[in-house]
């Protein structure tokens, strides 16, 4: 087990939780629990919070604003993960029958200052570029 506690910030839009993806959400959470990874479920009212605040880092203040922005896709943000543990997590998710999580990130010195919505936009942009390169 890692010396620093691993955590996943997990965001799933309400529409997916109520739709046909409820079992997918359960599978993801089951894998995280089996691996001893703490899960912090994020809700739409936390979209303007910085990644640093959401992940519990010191020095980050709660943001009180709601500008009506929405995150429309599932997000998985990893804190204190080694490359080996990321690989292990992805393998275990695949084994559990969870198809790819398109928007995922590790907390970095750069994105720790972004809010959840900004990270979402950046990941979406990266995913679109990567998807084009696969064609």
C-alpha positions, 0 to 999 in steps of 0.5 A: 500500500502506498505511503500517501493515501490514494484518492479518486475524485469521481464525477458522474452526471446525474443523467448517467446515474439514472440511465443505463449506466448505474451498474457501470458506476457500481462496478467502478466503485467496487474496483476502487474499494477492492483496491483500497482507494478512497472515493470522493464522489463529486456533484454538479454543485462542485463544478467551480471548485478547484481540484486542489480544494476537492482533493483536500490539499491545504491552501485551497479555498472553497469557491462560492459561485454557480455560473450554470456550467455543466460537466456532461461526461464522467470524470476520474481524477487520481491523487497520489497514484504511482504509474504502476497503480494507475496501470493496475486500476485500469486493468482491474476496471477492464476486468470488471467490464468497465469500458474505457473511461475517456476523461481521466487525469492525475493531479499535477502542479498545473491542474491542481489550480483549475476548477473541475469545469476547466479540467473537464474542458481540457480533458475533452480537448485532449481526448478529441485530439487523441481520438483523431490520432487513432483513426 
